């Protein structure tokens, strides 16, 4: 999920160190704008009782797998669907991913994979074998989201028209085949909730890699398929390491609602809000559709509402108060009051945001930084500080912008009275 706008993967060590220095006695954390859940996962690995939340449904799916999974899936009811052999080496890929993400020995990982994840590998081998058109499958993604579909036509407000082009034909067919079985297994209770989210996590992560988009799903490449989208869709086992640490919990709601109604008591509130006009439910609408696809009771009625060039159901859209500079501080203050943590850490993006809409050649201004700093200097807080982080980070907003650029970010700390 590195292509997610504003993801904090390259800042995880900085956030971890900042929290240890400023909140040394914190034992629980709420990551209230969790997105990819990368920060929440880091806190969980450090032993915190961890809560994640995001308005995007796909984020909760990731959270249920990477934060909430207490035992590895057994898939006991899917024995007839297990495939032993595969031309791809799922186990080797999983071992590599676990070694990359966790500080555990290779021998321990190999033993874990051999003893606890064999059934998962066999089920995923079956799902990865579903490459042919099947007579009993309804091809939703092929029909609505590729140039080969009968229902993928769009006409923009500017008058351009064409067909949506999110996937290659082969990948759309495979995605529809996978969802046919996933929905069947889930509705018939052949798989548990955790097994369902385990597979769904893999689908979401793979779609991010092979979708024909420039980072977000707000649009697609109109005239061709980029090389990444020509790669075969191939589900990988989510790289989850389950230890004896505290379990995590995930929510999917407006941050202000979660803060006011869920009665979550935490030591640390980590805040990484949107700082601009982008509504992330629109930018990641397809991932959110995928996250709930198998649970939609009347899929035809849902699909009948797909609109815009991007093919989103408007009922799924959500507008956050944090996306507007005139509402931002009020929303921030209300959220802090409702959660009432001991500590706050907030990530602030110093580039283009509410207060920094600049044209090429113009210098950035510190309006937003000063407004946020003034807020944390208020009487509500007895301590406050900030740290500047300068990192080389990938920008996936456009193909031209894929070159790495230096982006200045800040971490604000505050302790409530």
Secondary structure as UniProt FT lines:
FT   TURN            2..3
FT   TURN            5..6
FT   HELIX           9..11
FT   HELIX           12..22
FT   TURN            24..25
FT   STRAND          28..31
FT   TURN            35..36
FT   HELIX           38..45
FT   TURN            46..47
FT   STRAND          49..53
FT   HELIX           57..66
FT   TURN            67..68
FT   HELIX           76..81
FT   HELIX           90..101
FT   HELIX           106..116
FT   HELIX           118..128
FT   TURN            135..136
FT   HELIX           140..145
FT   TURN            147..148
FT   STRAND          153..155
FT   TURN            157..158
FT   STRAND          161..163
FT   HELIX           169..187
FT   TURN            188..189
FT   HELIX           193..210
FT   HELIX           227..230
FT   STRAND          249..251
FT   HELIX           255..261
FT   STRAND          268..271
FT   HELIX           280..283
FT   HELIX           285..292
FT   HELIX           293..295
FT   HELIX           299..304
FT   STRAND          306..307
FT   TURN            308..311
FT   STRAND          312..313
FT   HELIX           314..316
FT   HELIX           321..323
FT   HELIX           325..339
FT   STRAND          343..349
FT   TURN            360..361
FT   HELIX           367..376
FT   TURN            379..380
FT   STRAND          381..393
FT   HELIX           400..402
FT   STRAND          405..416
//
